[in-house]
Amino acid sequence: MAGPTTEFWQERFEKMETGWDRGGASPQLLTWLDSGVLQPCRIVVPGCGRGWEVVELARSGFDVVGLDYTQAAVEQARARCEQEGVKAEIVQADVLSYAPAQPFDAVYEQTCMCALHPEHWVSYGRQLASWVRPGGSLFALFMQMVRTGATEEGLIQGPPYHCDINAMRALLPEASWVWLRPPYAKVPHPNLPSGHELAVHLVRR
Ligand SMILES: C[S@@+](CC[C@H](N)C(=O)[O-])C[C@H]1O[C@@H](n2cnc3c(N)ncnc32)[C@H](O)[C@@H]1O
């Protein structure tokens, strides 16, 4: 299987090499919550890591499922929920095969796409579409990390893999998702000065 494995991520957690982790919920999640565009509903957070966003959503009244296939992430997300006194379901599963019993109203996708080798993006795009009910939403933070190895030599570099907006449009096509017009909010990351995320809200047709 191309790209990182759960063992790769487990080692990152064990060695505390978790540069992606903000140590708190993303400011973009708070912006979406404050604006009212993201309202309490049944929501899934794929690749939830330590669960900061899961906790924030649960605290805000959402029915949340946090999804991650790495043991350390699952344990830490569960511990965080317990510590914060919030109720959320943390499921240990691969996002490429996870099949919920019922569809979700929304997905909060924060840098899970960029953790997957592009070889798996088509499958992941299909998964996202299958999880969300018609009229539901995908709140996505697409990692922007252009590297010269990619543009000059065609190397596939990551994680994080650069989530080019053209590729995102191809994976999540207009036939299945309503895209609002750009510009999209640019979300900086304190630990990744050479990259940023683009915050995009899509609606499932
Ligand atoms: C870059 S981290 C992002 C964590 C979290 N979303 C955040 O922003 O702090 C990627 C997470 O996705 C998880 N992950 C990667 N591939 C996965 C897969 N195929 N299925 C489930 N989880 C996966 C990893 O275990 C890791 O916790």
The ligand as a MOL file (V3000), in Angstrom:
LIG
                    3D

  0  0  0     0  0            999 V3000
M  V30 BEGIN CTAB
M  V30 COUNTS 27 29 0 0 0
M  V30 BEGIN ATOM
M  V30 1 C -1.5690 14.8040 10.0940 0
M  V30 2 S -2.4240 13.9490 11.3530 0 CHG=1
M  V30 3 C -3.8120 15.0560 11.6110 0
M  V30 4 C -4.4830 14.8450 12.9390 0
M  V30 5 C -5.5880 15.8680 13.2490 0
M  V30 6 N -6.5810 15.9100 12.2100 0
M  V30 7 C -4.9940 17.2370 13.4770 0
M  V30 8 O -5.1180 18.1000 12.5910 0
M  V30 9 O -4.3970 17.4320 14.5500 0 CHG=-1
M  V30 10 C -3.1670 12.6150 10.4480 0
M  V30 11 C -3.9710 11.6440 11.2990 0
M  V30 12 O -4.6660 10.8040 10.3920 0
M  V30 13 C -4.5570 9.4680 10.8050 0
M  V30 14 N -4.6600 8.6320 9.5950 0
M  V30 15 C -3.8020 8.6110 8.5450 0
M  V30 16 N -4.2150 7.7320 7.6200 0
M  V30 17 C -5.3740 7.1940 8.0840 0
M  V30 18 C -6.2760 6.2080 7.5930 0
M  V30 19 N -6.0670 5.6080 6.4120 0
M  V30 20 N -7.3510 5.9020 8.3390 0
M  V30 21 C -7.5660 6.4830 9.5440 0
M  V30 22 N -6.7410 7.4260 10.0720 0
M  V30 23 C -5.6570 7.7710 9.3500 0
M  V30 24 C -3.2150 9.3620 11.5130 0
M  V30 25 O -3.1870 8.2840 12.4220 0
M  V30 26 C -3.1340 10.7300 12.1920 0
M  V30 27 O -3.6830 10.6880 13.4740 0
M  V30 END ATOM
M  V30 BEGIN BOND
M  V30 1 1 1 2
M  V30 2 1 2 3
M  V30 3 1 2 10
M  V30 4 1 3 4
M  V30 5 1 4 5
M  V30 6 1 5 6
M  V30 7 1 5 7
M  V30 8 2 7 8
M  V30 9 1 7 9
M  V30 10 1 10 11
M  V30 11 1 11 12
M  V30 12 1 11 26
M  V30 13 1 12 13
M  V30 14 1 13 14
M  V30 15 1 13 24
M  V30 16 1 14 15
M  V30 17 1 14 23
M  V30 18 2 15 16
M  V30 19 1 16 17
M  V30 20 1 17 18
M  V30 21 2 17 23
M  V30 22 1 18 19
M  V30 23 2 18 20
M  V30 24 1 20 21
M  V30 25 2 21 22
M  V30 26 1 22 23
M  V30 27 1 24 25
M  V30 28 1 24 26
M  V30 29 1 26 27
M  V30 END BOND
M  V30 END CTAB
M  END
